């Protein structure tokens, strides 16, 4: 058994415990519990049939639980921030789910790689910004340009590059 199923198993155990408590005591389940039962059931089926869809459905289920739209435990545990109730059980389960399914989530949502066009656009934008700084710094004295070009000056890299270029054209660097 893989560790990725732990949050789902915890949900199933909480549901089974809640159902048992309601069968042998006077507690009753409400519509939030029934929606939770359906979503956890669907998530369980999807875990074995379609892992990618499982991640979406179970993640959505946990988010709905965090904001107390659904519930899986017979006793309602929540804290309020303004008008919104937050369920700490679901919050803990979501954090556990994200940590244990990090590999699959990274495969499903890979970092966007810069295309050649994106890189060209970024370089063009940087070059235009350097040119703006060059026009702005053209009338500054050499001492001020040297302080701008200094690595620890606090100016953005484009401003430093512009100051360095102006100093090079004045044969100072």
C-alpha positions in Angstrom: 0.0 0.0 0.0 1.4 3.4 -0.9 1.5 6.3 1.5 -0.5 8.5 -0.9 -3.7 6.8 0.2 -3.3 7.8 3.9 -5.5 10.9 3.7 -8.2 9.0 1.9 -8.0 6.2 4.4 -8.3 8.6 7.3 -11.4 10.1 5.7 -12.9 6.6 5.2 -12.2 5.7 8.9 -13.7 9.0 10.1 -16.8 8.3 8.0 -17.2 4.8 9.2 -16.7 5.9 12.8 -19.3 8.6 12.3 -21.8 6.2 10.8 -21.2 3.8 13.7 -21.8 6.5 16.2 -25.0 7.6 14.6 -26.3 4.0 14.4 -25.7 3.3 18.1 -26.4 6.8 19.6 -28.9 9.6 19.2 -26.5 11.6 16.8 -27.9 12.2 13.4 -26.1 12.9 10.1 -27.1 16.0 8.1 -26.9 16.8 4.4 -23.2 17.9 4.8 -22.4 14.4 6.0 -24.2 12.7 3.1 -22.4 14.9 0.5 -19.2 14.1 2.3 -20.0 10.3 2.1 -20.7 10.6 -1.6 -17.6 12.6 -2.4 -15.3 10.3 -0.4 -16.9 7.3 -2.1 -16.3 8.8 -5.5 -12.8 9.7 -4.5 -12.2 6.1 -3.3 -13.4 4.7 -6.7 -11.3 7.2 -8.6 -8.2 6.4 -6.6 -8.2 3.0 -8.1 -9.6 3.8 -11.6 -8.2 7.3 -12.5 -5.4 8.8 -10.4 -5.4 12.1 -12.2 -9.2 12.6 -11.7 -8.8 11.4 -8.1 -6.4 14.2 -7.3 -8.8 16.8 -8.6 -11.9 15.3 -6.9 -10.3 14.5 -3.6 -8.5 17.9 -3.5 -11.9 19.6 -4.2 -13.5 17.5 -1.5 -10.9 18.5 1.1 -11.3 22.2 0.1 -15.1 21.9 0.5 -14.5 20.4 3.9 -12.1 23.1 5.0 -14.8 25.7 4.4 -17.4 23.5 6.1 -19.6 22.9 3.0 -19.2 19.1 3.7 -18.4 17.1 6.7 -17.3 13.5 7.5 -17.1 13.5 11.2 -20.2 13.2 13.4 -19.0 16.0 15.7 -18.6 19.3 14.0 -15.2 20.8 14.7 -14.7 24.3 13.3 -13.3 27.7 13.9 -14.5 31.0 12.5 -12.8 33.7 10.6 -15.5 36.3 10.0 -18.5 34.6 8.5 -16.6 31.6 7.2 -16.2 28.4 9.2 -13.0 26.4 8.9 -12.7 22.8 9.7 -9.2 21.9 11.1 -9.6 18.2 10.3 -9.9 18.9 6.6 -7.1 21.4 6.7 -4.8 18.8 8.3 -5.9 16.2 5.7 -5.3 18.7 2.8 -1.8 19.4 4.0 -1.1 15.7 4.4 -2.6 15.0 0.9 -0.4 17.7 -0.7 2.8 16.5 1.0 2.2 12.8 0.2 1.1 13.4 -3.4 3.8 16.0 -4.2 5.3 13.9 -7.0 2.0 13.3 -8.8 1.0 17.0 -8.4 4.3 18.1 -9.9 3.7 15.7 -12.8 0.2 17.1 -13.3 1.1 20.7 -12.9 4.7 21.1 -14.2 6.5 24.4 -14.0 6.1 26.4 -17.2 9.2 26.3 -19.2 10.2 29.4 -21.1 9.9 29.0 -24.8 12.4 30.6 -27.2 9.8 33.3 -28.0 9.2 34.0 -24.3 13.0 34.3 -23.7 13.4 36.6 -26.6 10.5 38.8 -25.4 12.0 39.0 -21.9 15.4 39.9 -23.3 13.9 42.6 -25.5 11.9 44.0 -22.6 15.1 44.1 -20.5 17.0 45.8 -23.3 14.3 48.5 -23.7 14.4 49.2 -19.9 18.2 49.5 -20.0 17.8 52.0 -22.9 15.3 54.0 -20.8 17.8 54.2 -17.9 20.6 55.2 -20.3 18.6 58.2 -21.5 17.7 59.0 -18.0 21.3 58.7 -16.7 23.0 60.4 -19.7 23.3 63.8 -18.0 24.6 62.4 -14.6 28.2 63.0 -13.5 30.7 60.1 -13.6 30.8 59.8 -9.8 27.1 59.3 -9.6 27.2 56.8 -12.5 29.9 54.8 -10.7 27.8 54.7 -7.5 24.8 53.5 -9.6 26.9 50.9 -11.4 28.3 49.5 -8.1 27.2 46.0 -7.4 25.8 46.9 -3.9 24.2 50.2 -5.0 20.6 49.0 -4.5 19.6 49.9 -8.0 17.9 47.3 -10.3 20.2 45.4 -12.6 19.0 47.3 -15.7 19.9 50.6 -14.1 23.4 49.2 -13.1 23.9 47.9 -16.7 22.8 51.3 -18.2 25.3 53.2 -15.9 28.1 50.7 -16.9 27.4 51.2 -20.6 27.5 55.0 -20.2 30.7 54.8 -18.3 32.2 52.6 -21.0 31.3 55.0 -23.8 33.0 57.8 -21.7 36.0 55.5 -21.5 35.8 55.5 -17.7 35.4 51.8 -17.2 
